[in-house]
Amino acid sequence: MGALCTAINSMSLVRFHYDDAAPGYRTVEPHMVAYNEAEHLALSAWFLYGESASGEGQGWREYLLENVADVTILDRHFTQPRPGYQPTGGRKFHNVQCAL
């Protein structure tokens, strides 16, 4: 979680391996680490490219931290939150650990 919070604080892109229905690397704009409705620690991020179980292209995704590995903070930055971002977690997230 430390590297993800560092990336959030510096608005840096991150690349990580995610183990789910479509295991592989993802590159995202990380926005928040918080607990989801099922009480799992999760990353809320804007998916840019990489493997995708949904195949839907860019957009909001939730990644369970227990499935995240090999996190790399990239030397690329984003400048503002994506539309729809709720720094308090909204209805989906609570007990925010770090956020933009």
Summary of the structure (lengths in Angstrom):
residues: 100
radius of gyration: 12.2
end to end distance: 14.6
largest distance: 32.9
contacts: 279
relative contact order: 0.31
helix: 12%
strand: 51%
